[in-house]
Amino acid sequence: MKNRLMEIKKLSKEDISLFEKLIKLFEDVFEMKSFNMPNVEHLHFLLAKEEFHAFVALDDSCVIGGLTAYTLNQYYSTKPLAYIFDLAVLRTHQRQGLGKELIQQTKVYFKQQGFEEVFVQADNADEYAVDFYRKTYPAQEENVFHFSYFL
C-alpha cells in the first residue's frame, strides 16, 4: 500500500477482538441488515480450526480491511486449496491498493504452507468485485455458475 504504515496479520485463536472488528467491518461494507454477531465461543471455535483463516489489515491498530478463507483438501491432489470467502476494505481506505495487498500476502502465506491454489468467487451482479479481482494479476478468470441449496 502506498505511503502508509500498515500491517497484515493472520489471526490466531487469541485474536477474538480483532476478529469481531473484522466481522463488523464486513457488516458495514456488505451492508448486512439485521445482522447478529455470533457469540464469542463460536468465534473462538472458528479461529481455533486449522481449516479457517482470517487476515486483517491494521493501520495504527485499527482494522481497516481483511479477508477470511477456508482450506479445502483435495482428492485430485495432496495439496490443499484455499477458498477466499470474504474480503472487504473500509470505504475510506478503498482504491488505495489494500485489497490487492491482502490478496498478495494471503497468496504468499498459502504458498509457504504448501497449498496448490487460492481462489475466490464474485457474483456477476457485483461489478465492483468482478473488476477488482480482474485487476489482481495474475489471476485466471473462469465463467462458472453458483447454485445454492438452502436447508
C-alpha positions as CSV (number, residue, x, y, z in Angstrom):
1,M,0.0,0.0,0.0
2,K,1.3,3.4,-0.9
3,N,2.8,5.7,1.7
4,R,1.1,4.0,4.7
5,L,2.3,2.2,7.7
6,M,0.2,-0.9,7.7
7,E,0.4,-4.4,8.9
8,I,-1.3,-7.5,7.6
9,K,-1.8,-10.1,10.4
10,K,-3.1,-13.6,10.3
11,L,-5.4,-14.0,13.3
12,S,-4.8,-16.7,15.9
13,K,-7.3,-18.1,18.4
14,E,-6.4,-15.4,20.8
15,D,-7.4,-12.6,18.5
16,I,-11.1,-12.6,19.2
17,S,-11.3,-8.8,19.5
18,L,-9.7,-8.3,16.1
19,F,-12.0,-10.9,14.6
20,E,-15.0,-9.2,15.9
21,K,-13.8,-5.9,14.4
22,L,-13.3,-7.6,11.1
23,I,-16.8,-9.1,11.2
24,K,-18.2,-5.6,12.0
25,L,-16.3,-4.2,9.0
26,F,-17.8,-6.9,6.8
27,E,-21.3,-6.0,8.2
28,D,-20.7,-2.3,7.3
29,V,-19.1,-2.8,3.9
30,F,-21.5,-5.5,2.8
31,E,-24.5,-3.5,4.2
32,M,-25.8,-6.5,6.1
33,K,-29.2,-5.7,7.6
34,S,-30.3,-7.2,10.9
35,F,-27.0,-8.9,11.4
36,N,-26.4,-10.5,14.8
37,M,-22.8,-11.2,15.9
38,P,-22.3,-14.9,16.8
39,N,-21.2,-15.5,20.4
40,V,-17.6,-15.3,21.4
41,E,-17.4,-19.1,21.9
42,H,-18.3,-19.7,18.2
43,L,-15.8,-17.1,17.0
44,H,-13.1,-18.7,19.2
45,F,-14.1,-22.1,17.8
46,L,-13.6,-20.8,14.2
47,L,-10.2,-19.2,14.9
48,A,-9.0,-22.4,16.6
49,K,-9.8,-24.5,13.5
50,E,-6.9,-25.3,11.1
51,E,-9.3,-25.1,8.2
52,F,-10.3,-21.5,8.9
53,H,-8.1,-18.5,8.2
54,A,-8.7,-14.8,8.9
55,F,-6.3,-12.0,8.0
56,V,-6.7,-8.3,9.0
57,A,-5.1,-5.2,7.7
58,L,-4.2,-2.9,10.6
59,D,-3.4,0.8,10.4
60,D,-2.3,2.0,13.8
61,S,-4.0,-1.0,15.4
62,C,-7.4,-0.2,13.7
63,V,-8.8,-2.9,11.4
64,I,-9.2,-1.3,8.0
65,G,-9.6,-4.4,5.9
66,G,-9.4,-8.2,6.0
67,L,-10.4,-11.5,4.5
68,T,-11.4,-14.9,5.6
69,A,-10.6,-18.2,3.8
70,Y,-11.3,-21.9,4.2
71,T,-9.0,-24.8,3.5
72,L,-10.3,-27.4,1.1
73,N,-8.5,-30.7,1.0
74,Q,-8.5,-32.3,-2.4
75,Y,-8.8,-35.9,-3.7
76,Y,-7.2,-35.0,-7.0
77,S,-4.0,-33.8,-5.3
78,T,-2.3,-34.0,-2.0
79,K,-2.0,-30.2,-1.9
80,P,-5.0,-28.3,-0.4
81,L,-6.8,-25.3,-1.9
82,A,-7.7,-22.0,-0.1
83,Y,-11.1,-20.5,-0.8
84,I,-11.3,-16.8,0.0
85,F,-14.8,-16.4,1.4
86,D,-15.0,-12.7,2.2
87,L,-12.7,-9.8,1.5
88,A,-13.5,-6.2,2.4
89,V,-11.8,-2.8,3.0
90,L,-13.3,0.2,4.8
91,R,-14.8,2.6,2.3
92,T,-12.4,5.3,3.4
93,H,-9.4,3.1,2.5
94,Q,-10.7,1.6,-0.8
95,R,-8.9,2.1,-4.1
96,Q,-5.5,2.5,-2.4
97,G,-4.1,-0.9,-3.0
98,L,-5.1,-2.5,0.3
99,G,-7.3,-5.2,-1.2
100,K,-4.6,-6.2,-3.7
101,E,-2.1,-6.3,-0.8
102,L,-4.4,-8.5,1.2
103,I,-4.6,-11.0,-1.6
104,Q,-0.9,-10.8,-2.3
105,Q,0.0,-11.5,1.4
106,T,-2.6,-14.3,1.5
107,K,-1.1,-15.9,-1.6
108,V,2.4,-15.8,-0.1
109,Y,1.1,-17.3,3.2
110,F,-0.7,-20.2,1.5
111,K,2.2,-20.9,-0.9
112,Q,4.6,-21.1,2.0
113,Q,2.1,-23.6,3.6
114,G,2.3,-25.8,0.5
115,F,-1.1,-25.0,-1.0
116,E,-1.8,-25.5,-4.7
117,E,-4.2,-22.7,-5.3
118,V,-6.1,-19.8,-3.8
119,F,-9.4,-18.9,-5.4
120,V,-12.4,-16.6,-4.9
121,Q,-15.9,-16.2,-6.3
122,A,-17.6,-13.0,-7.2
123,D,-21.2,-12.6,-8.2
124,N,-21.8,-11.4,-11.8
125,A,-24.1,-8.6,-10.4
126,D,-21.3,-7.3,-8.2
127,E,-19.4,-5.4,-11.0
128,Y,-17.1,-3.7,-8.5
129,A,-15.9,-7.0,-7.1
130,V,-15.5,-8.6,-10.5
131,D,-13.5,-5.5,-11.7
132,F,-11.4,-5.6,-8.6
133,Y,-10.5,-9.3,-8.9
134,R,-9.7,-8.8,-12.6
135,K,-7.0,-6.3,-11.5
136,T,-5.3,-8.7,-9.1
137,Y,-3.0,-10.1,-11.7
138,P,-2.0,-12.8,-12.2
139,A,-5.4,-14.4,-11.8
140,Q,-7.2,-16.8,-14.1
141,E,-10.9,-15.9,-14.6
142,E,-13.4,-18.7,-15.0
143,N,-17.0,-18.3,-16.1
144,V,-18.9,-20.5,-13.6
145,F,-22.4,-20.7,-12.2
146,H,-23.0,-21.0,-8.5
147,F,-26.0,-22.9,-7.2
148,S,-27.2,-22.8,-3.6
149,Y,-29.4,-25.3,-1.8
150,F,-30.9,-23.7,1.2
151,L,-31.7,-26.1,4.0
